[in-house]
Amino acid sequence: MDKDIHKAVNALRTALQPGHSGSVMVVLDGIGALSVQDGVVSTGPCQADCTLTASTQTFRALLLGTLSPERAYLTGALRIDGSFAAAMTFGRHLT
């Protein structure tokens, strides 16, 4: 499981464009949590403006751009707790 969370961290670091501010926690079902605070990605939970929860398949599709954050949310594949504005800002900073 540790290997999977580190793969997810590296994938997010690659996909995240410079300039993201604020804090987001990404919870991957069965894997664990990632934290993004002012553009810095790390493992583990954090006090965040919003929490995004998804499967690893959904997370991968979001990072690859084959699934939009809006579609993921509307179909129930992505759950957002907290600030929707923070979630939208985070989504705009993914490549």
C-alpha positions, -999 to +999 in steps of 0.1 A: +000+000+000+029+024+007+042+019-028+008+028-042+005+060-022+039+071-033+030+064-069-001+085-065+020+113-050+045+113-079+017+112-104+000+142-088+033+161-086+037+156-123+001+166-132-001+196-109+007+229-126+026+256-108+007+283-090-018+263-070-025+279-036-047+266-008-050+232+006-067+200-007-067+165+007-072+137-017-085+104-002-080+074-024-103+045-015-082+016-001-049+035-005-047+064+018-046+102+017-025+128-002-022+164+008-016+194-014-007+226+004+002+256-017+014+234-045+034+210-023+022+174-026+029+149+003+015+118+018-010+118+047-040+138+057-040+175+063-063+203+075-077+212+041-101+237+024-117+207+008-114+169+007-118+150-025-125+112-023-123+089-053-112+055-064-077+050-078-092+045-113-111+078-111-080+096-098-059+082-126-085+093-152-086+128-137-048+131-139-047+118-174-074+142-185-097+114-197-123+124-171-132+159-161-136+168-125-171+180-132-182+148-148-166+127-120-185+147-095-218+146-113-216+108-118-207+102-082-172+090-089-157+120-070-170+132-036-162+167-025-164+178+012-158+214+021-151+243-003-163+237-039-144+268-049-111+252-036-120+220-055-126+239-087-093+258-083-075+225-077-091+210-108-080+239-130-043+233-119-043+197-132-028+192-166 
